[in-house]
Amino acid sequence: MKRYEIMYIIRPNLDEQARKELIGALSNVLTSFGSQEVKVDEWGIRDLAYEINDFTKGYYVLYNTVAPVEAVAEIDRVMKIREDIIRHIVIARDEV
């Protein structure tokens, strides 16, 4: 397993309840594959560097976790198909 940072941006016009459900569902994807130390850091609404899908702001969320490759592949797949996520990135930090 490796340590990963996963950052994603949720569209800013999503209501708070739906946003919390989305963050919880993505955390569950990681834990269901046996990820450890899933730390969720919500940065809140921030300006985007450039306009994405007509949005100039986005709700930033950062996960720090130790996860198997399968978990990272699945969360990447899920983030690609969710319309509420306008951008995401997965960075491998180091071996555990």
C-alpha positions as a Markdown table, in Angstrom:
| # | Residue | x | y | z |
|---|---|---|---|---|
| 1 | Met | 0.0 | 0.0 | 0.0 |
| 2 | Lys | 1.1 | 3.6 | -0.6 |
| 3 | Arg | 0.3 | 6.9 | 0.8 |
| 4 | Tyr | -1.9 | 9.1 | -1.4 |
| 5 | Glu | -3.2 | 12.6 | -1.6 |
| 6 | Ile | -6.5 | 12.9 | -3.4 |
| 7 | Met | -7.9 | 16.3 | -4.1 |
| 8 | Tyr | -11.2 | 17.1 | -5.8 |
| 9 | Ile | -13.3 | 20.1 | -6.5 |
| 10 | Ile | -17.1 | 20.0 | -6.1 |
| 11 | Arg | -19.3 | 22.4 | -8.1 |
| 12 | Pro | -20.1 | 25.3 | -5.8 |
| 13 | Asn | -23.9 | 25.4 | -6.4 |
| 14 | Leu | -24.4 | 21.9 | -4.7 |
| 15 | Asp | -26.4 | 22.2 | -1.5 |
| 16 | Glu | -24.7 | 21.4 | 1.8 |
| 17 | Gln | -26.6 | 18.1 | 2.4 |
| 18 | Ala | -25.7 | 16.7 | -1.1 |
| 19 | Arg | -22.1 | 17.8 | -0.7 |
| 20 | Lys | -21.8 | 16.0 | 2.7 |
| 21 | Glu | -23.4 | 12.8 | 1.1 |
| 22 | Leu | -20.9 | 13.0 | -1.8 |
| 23 | Ile | -17.9 | 13.4 | 0.5 |
| 24 | Gly | -19.2 | 10.5 | 2.7 |
| 25 | Ala | -19.8 | 8.3 | -0.4 |
| 26 | Leu | -16.3 | 8.9 | -1.7 |
| 27 | Ser | -14.8 | 8.1 | 1.7 |
| 28 | Asn | -16.7 | 4.9 | 1.8 |
| 29 | Val | -15.2 | 3.9 | -1.6 |
| 30 | Leu | -11.8 | 4.1 | 0.0 |
| 31 | Thr | -12.6 | 2.3 | 3.2 |
| 32 | Ser | -14.5 | -0.5 | 1.4 |
| 33 | Phe | -11.2 | -1.4 | -0.3 |
| 34 | Gly | -9.3 | -1.5 | 3.0 |
| 35 | Ser | -7.8 | 2.0 | 3.0 |
| 36 | Gln | -6.3 | 3.2 | 6.3 |
| 37 | Glu | -6.0 | 6.5 | 7.9 |
| 38 | Val | -8.5 | 8.3 | 5.7 |
| 39 | Lys | -8.3 | 11.9 | 6.7 |
| 40 | Val | -10.7 | 14.3 | 5.1 |
| 41 | Asp | -9.8 | 18.0 | 5.0 |
| 42 | Glu | -12.5 | 20.3 | 3.6 |
| 43 | Trp | -11.0 | 23.5 | 2.4 |
| 44 | Gly | -14.3 | 25.1 | 1.5 |
| 45 | Ile | -15.2 | 27.3 | -1.4 |
| 46 | Arg | -12.3 | 29.0 | -3.1 |
| 47 | Asp | -11.6 | 30.8 | -6.4 |
| 48 | Leu | -10.5 | 28.6 | -9.3 |
| 49 | Ala | -7.4 | 29.6 | -11.2 |
| 50 | Tyr | -9.5 | 29.5 | -14.4 |
| 51 | Glu | -13.1 | 28.9 | -15.3 |
| 52 | Ile | -14.3 | 25.3 | -15.4 |
| 53 | Asn | -17.7 | 24.4 | -16.8 |
| 54 | Asp | -18.8 | 28.1 | -16.3 |
| 55 | Phe | -17.8 | 28.0 | -12.6 |
| 56 | Thr | -15.3 | 30.5 | -11.2 |
| 57 | Lys | -15.4 | 29.0 | -7.7 |
| 58 | Gly | -15.3 | 25.4 | -6.3 |
| 59 | Tyr | -15.6 | 23.5 | -3.0 |
| 60 | Tyr | -12.2 | 21.9 | -2.4 |
| 61 | Val | -11.7 | 18.6 | -0.5 |
| 62 | Leu | -8.4 | 16.8 | 0.2 |
| 63 | Tyr | -8.0 | 13.2 | 1.4 |
| 64 | Asn | -4.8 | 11.9 | 2.9 |
| 65 | Thr | -4.8 | 8.1 | 3.0 |
| 66 | Val | -2.9 | 4.9 | 2.9 |
| 67 | Ala | -4.6 | 2.8 | 0.3 |
| 68 | Pro | -4.2 | -0.2 | -2.1 |
| 69 | Val | -3.9 | 0.5 | -5.8 |
| 70 | Glu | -7.4 | -1.0 | -6.3 |
| 71 | Ala | -9.0 | 1.6 | -4.0 |
| 72 | Val | -7.3 | 4.5 | -5.9 |
| 73 | Ala | -8.3 | 3.1 | -9.2 |
| 74 | Glu | -11.9 | 2.8 | -8.1 |
| 75 | Ile | -12.2 | 6.3 | -6.6 |
| 76 | Asp | -10.6 | 7.7 | -9.7 |
| 77 | Arg | -13.2 | 5.9 | -11.8 |
| 78 | Val | -16.1 | 7.1 | -9.6 |
| 79 | Met | -14.8 | 10.7 | -9.7 |
| 80 | Lys | -14.6 | 10.7 | -13.5 |
| 81 | Ile | -18.3 | 9.8 | -13.8 |
| 82 | Arg | -19.7 | 12.0 | -11.1 |
| 83 | Glu | -21.1 | 15.3 | -12.6 |
| 84 | Asp | -20.8 | 17.1 | -9.2 |
| 85 | Ile | -17.0 | 16.8 | -9.3 |
| 86 | Ile | -15.5 | 19.3 | -11.7 |
| 87 | Arg | -11.8 | 18.4 | -11.3 |
| 88 | His | -9.8 | 15.8 | -9.3 |
| 89 | Ile | -6.2 | 14.7 | -9.0 |
| 90 | Val | -4.5 | 11.7 | -7.3 |
| 91 | Ile | -0.9 | 11.9 | -6.1 |
| 92 | Ala | 1.1 | 9.0 | -4.8 |
| 93 | Arg | 3.4 | 10.2 | -2.0 |
| 94 | Asp | 5.5 | 7.3 | -0.8 |
| 95 | Glu | 5.6 | 3.6 | 0.2 |
| 96 | Val | 4.3 | 2.7 | 3.7 |
